[in-house]
Amino acid sequence: MENLLRLTIVQPDTYWEKSDANRAELEEIIMALKEETDLIVLPETFSTGFSSKAIELAEPMNFTTHKWMKQIAAQTQAAICGSFLVKVGSSIFNRFLFVKPDGETVFYDKKHLFSIGSEKEQFSAGNSQIIVSWKCWNIKPLICYDLRFPVWARNINLEYDLLIYSANWPAARQDVWNTLLKARAIENQSFVVGVNRVGIDGNNIQYQGGSQIIHPKGYQIDSLQSNQGYMQVHLSKSELDTFRNKFPVHLDADKFSLL
C-alpha cells in the first residue's frame, strides 16, 4: 500500500491586519480546489500578516479563526493547518493549529522568536514539540524562524515523515529559505514543506513566496515560486520508507536530548 498523502499548499498575498478578508479569500481558494485533498497548509499568521499589533489582533482559542478552521476541515474532510496570533490569559503566542475534520485540534507554539523583529517583546515562546498522526503519516510542524535551528527539527529515530514550516519569510533572505529547507530534508530523511506568502506587508517588507516541497533526497518536488495561489501534490509514504531502508543514515546519528 502506497499510503499517499494528498497535500495542498496555499500561498496568499495576505491582507494586512484584515482577518475577515484573509479568511474569506482563503476559503474561496480552498472551496475551488480541483482535486480532493487530505491536508491543507497555510502560512504563518495567515489571518493578519506578521503584525506588531499582537495585543489587538490576537484571538482566544475556539474563537473566530479557530472555528473557521474547524468549519473548513469539516466541509473538505481534510485537515487544515497554519499559524495565527492566539491569546491565552495575559500571554500571546504565534500558534500553529492542526485541525482535523472532526474538530480535534493540536497546536504548536513557536519556539524561536525573532528578536530582530521585536517578536520576543510581544510573544511568549513555546517550549515543547508535537508530532501529529494523520492518514498514516507522522507530521511535525514548526514556524518560520525555527528553520534556522536544526537541532529543534532533528528527526530522532525517524519519529516523523513530514516536516512543515509555516512562514512569513522575507524576499531579502530567499536564498536562505531555499537552502535550509533542502538541508532539513536531507539531514532528517523526511519530506519537507515550506509555506510562505507573497506581496508587501504593512511594514513595507516584501515576500517572494517560494512555497515548496522538498524530497528527502534534497531535490525540489514542486514550487509555487512567486505566484499567488495553490498547488496540490501527492506524497508517497512507501517511497519514503524504501529510501530510508536502503540508506539508513539515521542508524549512525549522534545521540542527544534537548535540555
TORMAR-722657 format. One record per residue (C-alpha): residue number from 1; residue in three letters; y, x, z. Coordinates in nm, 2 decimals, padded with zeros to 4 digits, always signed. Example, Ala and Ser with C-alpha at 12.3 -4.5 7.8 and 13.67 -1.06 7.14 Angstrom:
2
> 1  ALA  -00.45  +01.23  +00.78
> 2  SER  -00.11  +01.37  +00.71
This chain:
259
> 1  MET  +00.00  +00.00  +00.00
> 2  GLU  +00.33  +00.15  -00.11
> 3  ASN  +00.55  -00.02  +00.16
> 4  LEU  +00.86  -00.04  -00.05
> 5  LEU  +01.19  -00.09  +00.12
> 6  ARG  +01.44  -00.28  -00.09
> 7  LEU  +01.77  -00.13  +00.00
> 8  THR  +02.12  -00.25  -00.07
> 9  ILE  +02.43  -00.03  -00.02
> 10  VAL  +02.78  -00.19  -00.03
> 11  GLN  +03.08  +00.04  -00.09
> 12  PRO  +03.40  -00.17  -00.05
> 13  ASP  +03.77  -00.10  -00.07
> 14  THR  +03.83  -00.21  +00.29
> 15  TYR  +04.13  -00.43  +00.36
> 16  TRP  +04.34  -00.26  +00.63
> 17  GLU  +04.31  -00.44  +00.97
> 18  LYS  +04.21  -00.77  +00.80
> 19  SER  +03.88  -00.87  +00.94
> 20  ASP  +03.87  -01.22  +00.77
> 21  ALA  +03.94  -01.07  +00.43
> 22  ASN  +03.68  -00.80  +00.47
> 23  ARG  +03.41  -01.04  +00.58
> 24  ALA  +03.49  -01.28  +00.30
> 25  GLU  +03.47  -01.01  +00.03
> 26  LEU  +03.15  -00.85  +00.17
> 27  GLU  +02.99  -01.20  +00.19
> 28  GLU  +03.09  -01.26  -00.18
> 29  ILE  +02.93  -00.94  -00.28
> 30  ILE  +02.61  -00.99  -00.08
> 31  MET  +02.56  -01.35  -00.20
> 32  ALA  +02.59  -01.24  -00.56
> 33  LEU  +02.32  -00.97  -00.53
> 34  LYS  +02.10  -00.96  -00.84
> 35  GLU  +01.78  -00.88  -00.65
> 36  GLU  +01.63  -00.97  -00.32
> 37  THR  +01.67  -00.71  -00.05
> 38  ASP  +01.52  -00.60  +00.28
> 39  LEU  +01.82  -00.41  +00.42
> 40  ILE  +02.20  -00.43  +00.36
> 41  VAL  +02.40  -00.13  +00.47
> 42  LEU  +02.78  -00.14  +00.53
> 43  PRO  +03.02  +00.14  +00.60
> 44  GLU  +03.18  +00.24  +00.93
> 45  THR  +03.44  +00.00  +01.07
> 46  PHE  +03.37  -00.23  +00.78
> 47  SER  +03.58  -00.52  +00.92
> 48  THR  +03.90  -00.34  +00.98
> 49  GLY  +03.91  +00.01  +00.84
> 50  PHE  +03.94  +00.32  +01.07
> 51  SER  +04.25  +00.18  +01.25
> 52  SER  +04.42  +00.33  +01.56
> 53  LYS  +04.48  -00.03  +01.69
> 54  ALA  +04.14  -00.04  +01.85
> 55  ILE  +04.25  -00.24  +02.15
> 56  GLU  +04.39  -00.52  +01.94
> 57  LEU  +04.11  -00.52  +01.68
> 58  ALA  +03.80  -00.47  +01.89
> 59  GLU  +03.57  -00.78  +01.94
> 60  PRO  +03.32  -00.86  +02.21
> 61  MET  +02.95  -00.87  +02.12
> 62  ASN  +02.83  -01.21  +01.98
> 63  PHE  +03.18  -01.29  +01.86
> 64  THR  +03.31  -01.34  +01.51
> 65  THR  +03.18  -01.03  +01.33
> 66  HIS  +02.85  -01.01  +01.51
> 67  LYS  +02.79  -01.38  +01.44
> 68  TRP  +02.88  -01.33  +01.08
> 69  MET  +02.62  -01.06  +01.06
> 70  LYS  +02.36  -01.29  +01.21
> 71  GLN  +02.46  -01.56  +00.95
> 72  ILE  +02.42  -01.32  +00.66
> 73  ALA  +02.09  -01.19  +00.79
> 74  ALA  +01.95  -01.54  +00.82
> 75  GLN  +02.08  -01.65  +00.48
> 76  THR  +01.94  -01.35  +00.29
> 77  GLN  +01.63  -01.30  +00.51
> 78  ALA  +01.73  -00.93  +00.52
> 79  ALA  +01.85  -00.70  +00.80
> 80  ILE  +02.22  -00.61  +00.78
> 81  CYS  +02.38  -00.31  +00.95
> 82  GLY  +02.71  -00.13  +00.98
> 83  SER  +02.97  -00.04  +01.24
> 84  PHE  +03.28  -00.22  +01.38
> 85  LEU  +03.50  -00.20  +01.68
> 86  VAL  +03.34  -00.35  +01.99
> 87  LYS  +03.49  -00.42  +02.33
> 88  VAL  +03.27  -00.40  +02.64
> 89  GLY  +03.48  -00.46  +02.96
> 90  SER  +03.76  -00.21  +02.95
> 91  SER  +03.57  +00.02  +02.71
> 92  ILE  +03.59  +00.02  +02.33
> 93  PHE  +03.30  +00.16  +02.12
> 94  ASN  +03.26  +00.24  +01.75
> 95  ARG  +02.93  +00.05  +01.74
> 96  PHE  +02.67  +00.03  +01.47
> 97  LEU  +02.48  -00.30  +01.48
> 98  PHE  +02.14  -00.36  +01.31
> 99  VAL  +02.08  -00.73  +01.29
> 100  LYS  +01.76  -00.89  +01.18
> 101  PRO  +01.71  -01.23  +01.02
> 102  ASP  +01.60  -01.39  +01.35
> 103  GLY  +01.92  -01.27  +01.51
> 104  GLU  +01.76  -00.98  +01.70
> 105  THR  +02.03  -00.71  +01.74
> 106  VAL  +02.00  -00.35  +01.84
> 107  PHE  +02.30  -00.11  +01.85
> 108  TYR  +02.41  +00.25  +01.85
> 109  ASP  +02.74  +00.37  +01.99
> 110  LYS  +02.90  +00.67  +01.81
> 111  LYS  +02.82  +00.98  +02.00
> 112  HIS  +03.06  +01.24  +01.84
> 113  LEU  +03.42  +01.12  +01.85
> 114  PHE  +03.67  +01.27  +01.60
> 115  SER  +03.92  +01.43  +01.84
> 116  ILE  +04.15  +01.54  +01.55
> 117  GLY  +04.19  +01.17  +01.46
> 118  SER  +04.25  +01.07  +01.83
> 119  GLU  +03.92  +00.89  +01.84
> 120  LYS  +03.85  +01.03  +02.18
> 121  GLU  +04.17  +00.87  +02.31
> 122  GLN  +04.07  +00.52  +02.21
> 123  PHE  +03.69  +00.50  +02.23
> 124  SER  +03.41  +00.56  +02.47
> 125  ALA  +03.13  +00.78  +02.34
> 126  GLY  +02.78  +00.67  +02.33
> 127  ASN  +02.51  +00.89  +02.49
> 128  SER  +02.18  +00.75  +02.35
> 129  GLN  +02.00  +00.72  +02.02
> 130  ILE  +01.79  +00.44  +01.87
> 131  ILE  +01.52  +00.41  +01.62
> 132  VAL  +01.47  +00.06  +01.46
> 133  SER  +01.14  -00.06  +01.33
> 134  TRP  +01.18  -00.27  +01.02
> 135  LYS  +00.94  -00.35  +00.73
> 136  CYS  +00.70  -00.08  +00.84
> 137  TRP  +00.99  +00.18  +00.84
> 138  ASN  +01.14  +00.36  +01.13
> 139  ILE  +01.52  +00.38  +01.08
> 140  LYS  +01.77  +00.59  +01.27
> 141  PRO  +02.14  +00.50  +01.24
> 142  LEU  +02.43  +00.74  +01.30
> 143  ILE  +02.80  +00.72  +01.23
> 144  CYS  +03.03  +00.94  +01.02
> 145  TYR  +03.13  +01.25  +01.23
> 146  ASP  +02.78  +01.26  +01.37
> 147  LEU  +02.68  +01.41  +01.03
> 148  ARG  +02.83  +01.74  +01.13
> 149  PHE  +02.60  +01.78  +01.43
> 150  PRO  +02.24  +01.84  +01.31
> 151  VAL  +02.08  +01.86  +01.65
> 152  TRP  +02.17  +01.49  +01.71
> 153  ALA  +01.98  +01.39  +01.40
> 154  ARG  +01.67  +01.61  +01.45
> 155  ASN  +01.36  +01.43  +01.34
> 156  ILE  +01.13  +01.53  +01.63
> 157  ASN  +00.77  +01.47  +01.54
> 158  LEU  +00.88  +01.27  +01.23
> 159  GLU  +00.98  +00.98  +01.45
> 160  TYR  +01.19  +00.82  +01.18
> 161  ASP  +01.16  +00.77  +00.80
> 162  LEU  +01.52  +00.68  +00.70
> 163  LEU  +01.84  +00.82  +00.84
> 164  ILE  +02.16  +00.62  +00.79
> 165  TYR  +02.51  +00.75  +00.81
> 166  SER  +02.77  +00.47  +00.81
> 167  ALA  +03.11  +00.63  +00.74
> 168  ASN  +03.47  +00.64  +00.66
> 169  TRP  +03.47  +00.99  +00.51
> 170  PRO  +03.79  +01.11  +00.36
> 171  ALA  +03.81  +01.23  +00.00
> 172  ALA  +03.96  +01.56  +00.11
> 173  ARG  +03.62  +01.66  +00.26
> 174  GLN  +03.39  +01.50  +00.00
> 175  ASP  +03.21  +01.83  -00.08
> 176  VAL  +03.11  +01.85  +00.29
> 177  TRP  +02.98  +01.49  +00.28
> 178  ASN  +02.76  +01.57  -00.02
> 179  THR  +02.63  +01.89  +00.12
> 180  LEU  +02.55  +01.77  +00.47
> 181  LEU  +02.37  +01.46  +00.35
> 182  LYS  +02.14  +01.68  +00.15
> 183  ALA  +02.09  +01.92  +00.44
> 184  ARG  +02.00  +01.63  +00.68
> 185  ALA  +01.74  +01.50  +00.43
> 186  ILE  +01.58  +01.84  +00.37
> 187  GLU  +01.56  +01.96  +00.73
> 188  ASN  +01.43  +01.62  +00.86
> 189  GLN  +01.20  +01.54  +00.58
> 190  SER  +01.35  +01.19  +00.56
> 191  PHE  +01.53  +00.97  +00.32
> 192  VAL  +01.90  +00.98  +00.40
> 193  VAL  +02.15  +00.71  +00.32
> 194  GLY  +02.53  +00.78  +00.34
> 195  VAL  +02.75  +00.47  +00.31
> 196  ASN  +03.13  +00.52  +00.26
> 197  ARG  +03.43  +00.33  +00.14
> 198  VAL  +03.68  +00.37  -00.14
> 199  GLY  +04.06  +00.32  -00.16
> 200  ILE  +04.36  +00.43  +00.06
> 201  ASP  +04.39  +00.31  +00.42
> 202  GLY  +04.70  +00.22  +00.63
> 203  ASN  +04.73  +00.59  +00.73
> 204  ASN  +04.75  +00.69  +00.37
> 205  ILE  +04.41  +00.86  +00.38
> 206  GLN  +04.22  +00.84  +00.05
> 207  TYR  +03.85  +00.77  +00.03
> 208  GLN  +03.64  +00.86  -00.27
> 209  GLY  +03.32  +00.68  -00.18
> 210  GLY  +03.02  +00.88  -00.28
> 211  SER  +02.78  +00.64  -00.11
> 212  GLN  +02.43  +00.78  -00.20
> 213  ILE  +02.06  +00.80  -00.13
> 214  ILE  +01.90  +01.14  -00.08
> 215  HIS  +01.53  +01.21  -00.13
> 216  PRO  +01.35  +01.41  +00.14
> 217  LYS  +01.33  +01.70  -00.11
> 218  GLY  +01.71  +01.71  -00.12
> 219  TYR  +01.79  +01.56  -00.46
> 220  GLN  +02.02  +01.25  -00.51
> 221  ILE  +01.83  +00.94  -00.60
> 222  ASP  +02.14  +00.73  -00.68
> 223  SER  +02.51  +00.72  -00.60
> 224  LEU  +02.80  +00.47  -00.64
> 225  GLN  +03.03  +00.77  -00.69
> 226  SER  +03.39  +00.64  -00.66
> 227  ASN  +03.31  +00.28  -00.77
> 228  GLN  +03.37  -00.02  -00.55
> 229  GLY  +03.06  -00.24  -00.54
> 230  TYR  +02.70  -00.21  -00.45
> 231  MET  +02.37  -00.05  -00.56
> 232  GLN  +02.01  -00.15  -00.50
> 233  VAL  +01.72  +00.09  -00.47
> 234  HIS  +01.35  +00.07  -00.38
> 235  LEU  +01.23  +00.35  -00.14
> 236  SER  +00.85  +00.42  -00.11
> 237  LYS  +00.70  +00.49  +00.23
> 238  SER  +00.38  +00.61  +00.07
> 239  GLU  +00.57  +00.86  -00.14
> 240  LEU  +00.73  +00.99  +00.18
> 241  ASP  +00.40  +01.01  +00.37
> 242  THR  +00.24  +01.20  +00.08
> 243  PHE  +00.52  +01.46  +00.07
> 244  ARG  +00.51  +01.51  +00.44
> 245  ASN  +00.13  +01.56  +00.44
> 246  LYS  +00.14  +01.81  +00.15
> 247  PHE  +00.43  +02.00  +00.30
> 248  PRO  +00.41  +01.96  +00.68
> 249  VAL  +00.70  +02.18  +00.78
> 250  HIS  +00.76  +01.97  +01.10
> 251  LEU  +00.45  +02.14  +01.25
> 252  ASP  +00.65  +02.46  +01.27
> 253  ALA  +00.96  +02.31  +01.41
> 254  ASP  +01.13  +02.45  +01.73
> 255  LYS  +01.05  +02.26  +02.05
> 256  PHE  +01.35  +02.14  +02.24
> 257  SER  +01.50  +01.85  +02.42
> 258  LEU  +01.86  +01.72  +02.44
> 259  LEU  +02.03  +01.75  +02.77
